[in-house]
């Protein structure tokens, strides 16, 4: 009786030593891997046969398209650290109007309420960690 068939019987399995169990396990593992590799090889051959029968050429023979040259680096202009709120609002309005492409009119501007320094620090931390979105702060 071989080791693999002995491992099927629970009583014989309990009586087997550790070395016999390891050898039996290795045999089962090698048989499983060999079976898997054989099946994968068969699938690969079937796919190649279907390509030949289907009339599609092999992709490895098709030359790759030329890669376009990378774009030149964009020059970033420095913005002053402190800008008045009116300037920032005007910039945001201009960018928004250009992105939408539709004409619009600003009807009302209400100043945002002043927050405490601890509240600002908490919001900044939450934005960095992306725990909340900017729309959640209203």
Secondary structure, DSSP 4 states (H G I P E B T S, - for coil): --HHHHHHSHHHHHHS-HHHHHHHHHHHHHHHHHHHHHHHHHHHHHHHHHHHHHTPPPGGGSPPPPPPPPPPPPPPPP--S---HHHHHHHHHHHHHHHH-S--------PPPP--HHHHHHHHHHHHHTSS-GGGG-
